[in-house]
Amino acid sequence: MNPSRRILLTGLAGLAMAPTAVAAAPVPAAGNATVAEERFARMIAAAHASDVTCVEQAERYADAHWPEYVAAARAVLDARA
């Protein structure tokens, strides 16, 4: 699976879980995020970049906004467990 498809699918999973995650934890708790949560949050953030086809722009967006997606990443990871 190529990276852009993986990022897109991860973003869709984050979108599906985001409403429940926001209700559960409205404040991003990036300070105590595990490595898996941070990586998954970065992938979700990259999928939500304005131009997903540009990898560099998606990476910059993910670097700047990944803490906002920690709650969604936790929700997805907890749902898989």
Secondary structure, DSSP 8 states (H G I E B T S, - for coil): --HHHHHHHHHHHHHHHHHHHHHH--S--GGG--HHHHHHHHHHHHHTSS-TT-HHHHHHHHHHHGGGGHHHHHHHHHHH-
